[in-house]
């Protein structure tokens, strides 16, 4: 029996959706990756950049999304 969670491709698409929305809302606010990263407590622009571009398997976690929603004045569900 195959698990509903065996599809890595679907998970990657989900991460891509979240990352694309973070970038879209960041740009609409006129913020750099560094500015937004610092606002949400990420001190490394490289880490933020990697999350936004999904490099090296990095992605935003639920705490990041919560903080991003506050700084960008968005509902949490807007990122999904």
C-alpha positions in Angstrom: 0.0 0.0 0.0 1.4 3.4 -1.0 1.3 6.3 1.4 -0.3 9.5 0.3 3.0 11.2 1.2 5.4 9.3 -1.0 5.2 11.9 -3.8 8.3 14.1 -3.3 7.4 16.0 -6.5 4.1 17.2 -4.9 6.0 18.3 -1.8 8.5 20.2 -3.9 5.6 21.9 -5.7 4.2 23.0 -2.4 7.5 24.4 -1.2 7.8 26.2 -4.6 4.4 27.7 -4.2 5.2 29.0 -0.7 8.6 30.4 -1.8 7.2 32.1 -4.9 4.5 33.8 -2.7 7.1 34.9 -0.2 9.1 36.5 -3.0 6.0 38.1 -4.5 4.8 39.7 -1.3 8.4 40.8 -0.4 8.8 42.6 -3.7 5.3 44.2 -3.4 6.5 45.6 -0.1 9.7 46.9 -1.7 11.9 44.9 0.7 15.2 43.2 0.0 15.9 39.6 1.1 18.2 41.0 3.8 15.6 43.5 5.1 12.9 40.9 5.3 15.2 38.2 6.7 16.3 40.6 9.5 12.7 41.5 10.3 11.8 37.9 10.9 14.9 37.0 12.8 17.0 35.4 10.0 20.5 37.0 10.3 21.9 35.3 7.2 20.8 36.7 3.8 22.3 33.6 2.2 19.9 31.4 4.3 16.9 33.5 3.4 17.9 33.5 -0.3 18.3 29.7 -0.2 14.8 29.3 1.3 13.3 31.6 -1.3 15.0 29.7 -4.1 14.8 26.3 -2.5 18.6 25.9 -2.9 20.3 23.1 -1.0 17.0 21.7 0.2 16.3 24.8 2.3 12.7 26.1 2.8 10.7 28.3 5.1 9.2 26.6 8.2 5.9 27.3 9.9 7.6 29.8 12.3 9.1 31.7 9.3 5.6 31.8 7.7 4.0 33.1 10.9 6.6 35.9 11.1 6.4 36.6 7.4 2.7 37.0 7.7 3.1 39.7 10.4 5.8 41.7 8.7 4.2 41.5 5.2 0.7 42.1 6.6 -0.7 38.9 5.0 -2.8 36.1 6.3 -0.9 32.9 6.8 -3.1 31.2 4.2 -1.9 33.7 1.5 1.4 31.9 1.3 -0.3 28.6 0.4 
